[in-house]
Amino acid sequence: HPVTSERIADVQNKAAAMPYKQHPDTPEFQFVKAKLRAEAGDARDAAASFQAALREHRYASEAAAHYGFASALLRAGRVKEAERELERLQSFAIASPMVETLAARIEAAAGDVAGANRIYAEAQKRYPYSRAIAYAYIGSLQEASANDAALAALRDTLKLYPKDPRLYGMQAKTYAALGKRLLQHHSQGEAYALEGSLPAAIEQLQLARSSGDGDFYQLSMVDARLKELRAQYAIETKDAKR
């Protein structure tokens, strides 16, 4: 059926007549608010603020207050205290990617990077669509020079989010660490293209083309992509002149 103005008005009227329900804040939303507070200003002041709120029972969510306190303690470098506060937070048994990420960050700060990466790996299985966990896990693998594992994680995440420039930038960084210059510049070019910067993308693909370390298949891929981007840029510049 054609969508007439009468039908649109009818749908709008029905929507307006439906009762509006105010949903209580979700744990994730409360964690985000606590994280922002924990990261604002001086870390010691933030930790003291959360400690006082917990002592005086001044909070909308007790779990979020523990989350904020643990985050502020970690930021202040008080890792042992952050570990204890994390245990209190985990006693609420709230399933959340943010809790998993905080646990991994505290583990890494305590010197157990391998343990942190195990937490991230398990969290990624539990929350495969969480970009926050993917970014943190890949970044942690890069810092540990576990570049092959980082590439594997990037490939899996790029299958879910093929239009994410940040992932391509991380992929470029990983290839750079492995000394794979063609693949590094190709990935960086894709990152720039997704950000809308075609001249920078074309420049990166030209660098990939002249890197001297790619095989025939990789060079063919670069050539095809370079041709596409040049054609796209020509259309855009032509349109801009009109």
JONORUR-V227846 format. One record per backbone hydrogen bond with DSSP energy under -1.0 kcal/mol. NH is the residue of the N-H (numbers start at 1). CO is the residue of the C=O. E is the energy in kcal/mol with one decimal. If there is no record, write none. Layout:
# JONORUR-V227846
NH;CO;E + NH;CO;E
This chain:
# JONORUR-V227846
4;2;-1.0 + 8;4;-2.2 + 9;5;-2.4 + 10;6;-2.2 + 11;7;-2.4 + 12;8;-2.4 + 13;9;-2.3 + 14;10;-2.2 + 15;11;-2.4 + 16;12;-2.2 + 17;13;-1.6 + 30;26;-2.1 + 31;27;-2.6 + 32;28;-2.2 + 33;29;-2.1 + 34;30;-2.3 + 35;31;-2.8 + 36;32;-2.3 + 37;33;-1.9 + 38;34;-2.5 + 39;35;-1.7 + 46;42;-2.3 + 47;43;-2.4 + 48;44;-2.3 + 49;45;-2.2 + 50;46;-2.2 + 51;47;-2.4 + 52;48;-2.3 + 53;49;-2.1 + 54;50;-2.3 + 55;51;-2.3 + 56;52;-2.4 + 58;53;-3.0 + 65;61;-1.9 + 66;62;-2.1 + 67;63;-2.3 + 68;64;-2.9 + 69;65;-2.4 + 70;66;-2.7 + 71;67;-2.4 + 72;68;-2.5 + 73;69;-2.6 + 74;70;-2.3 + 75;71;-2.2 + 76;72;-1.8 + 77;74;-1.3 + 78;73;-2.7 + 79;77;-1.3 + 82;78;-2.1 + 83;79;-2.4 + 84;80;-1.8 + 85;81;-2.3 + 86;82;-2.3 + 87;83;-1.8 + 88;84;-1.6 + 89;85;-2.1 + 90;86;-3.0 + 91;87;-1.2 + 92;89;-1.6 + 93;90;-1.6 + 100;96;-1.8 + 101;97;-2.5 + 102;98;-2.1 + 103;99;-2.4 + 104;100;-2.2 + 105;101;-2.3 + 106;102;-2.3 + 107;103;-2.1 + 108;104;-2.4 + 109;105;-2.3 + 110;106;-1.7 + 111;108;-1.6 + 112;107;-2.3 + 116;112;-2.0 + 117;113;-2.5 + 118;114;-1.7 + 119;115;-1.9 + 120;116;-2.4 + 121;117;-2.5 + 122;118;-2.3 + 123;119;-2.6 + 124;120;-2.6 + 125;121;-1.5 + 126;122;-1.9 + 127;123;-2.9 + 130;127;-1.9 + 134;130;-1.8 + 135;131;-3.2 + 136;132;-2.2 + 137;133;-3.0 + 138;134;-2.8 + 139;135;-2.5 + 140;136;-2.2 + 141;137;-2.4 + 142;138;-2.4 + 143;139;-2.1 + 144;140;-1.6 + 145;142;-1.7 + 146;141;-2.8 + 147;145;-1.5 + 150;146;-2.1 + 151;147;-2.4 + 152;148;-2.0 + 153;149;-2.3 + 154;150;-2.4 + 155;151;-2.6 + 156;152;-2.0 + 157;153;-2.2 + 158;154;-2.9 + 159;155;-1.2 + 161;157;-2.5 + 164;161;-1.4 + 168;164;-1.4 + 169;165;-2.3 + 170;166;-2.2 + 171;167;-2.3 + 172;168;-2.5 + 173;169;-2.0 + 174;170;-2.0 + 175;171;-2.6 + 176;172;-2.3 + 177;173;-1.9 + 178;174;-1.3 + 179;176;-1.2 + 180;175;-2.7 + 181;179;-1.2 + 184;180;-2.2 + 185;181;-2.6 + 186;182;-2.3 + 187;183;-2.5 + 188;184;-2.4 + 189;185;-2.3 + 190;186;-1.9 + 191;187;-2.1 + 192;188;-2.3 + 193;189;-2.4 + 194;190;-2.3 + 195;191;-1.3 + 196;193;-1.2 + 197;192;-2.6 + 198;196;-1.0 + 201;197;-1.9 + 202;198;-3.0 + 203;199;-2.2 + 204;200;-2.0 + 205;201;-2.0 + 206;202;-2.1 + 207;203;-2.1 + 208;204;-2.2 + 209;205;-2.3 + 210;206;-1.6 + 211;208;-1.2 + 219;215;-2.6 + 220;216;-2.3 + 221;217;-2.0 + 222;218;-2.2 + 223;219;-2.7 + 224;220;-2.3 + 225;221;-2.2 + 226;222;-2.8 + 227;223;-2.2 + 228;224;-1.9 + 229;225;-2.6 + 230;226;-2.4 + 231;227;-2.0 + 232;228;-2.4 + 233;229;-2.5 + 234;230;-2.3 + 235;231;-1.9 + 236;232;-2.2 + 237;233;-2.6 + 238;234;-1.9 + 239;235;-2.5 + 240;236;-2.1 + 241;237;-1.2
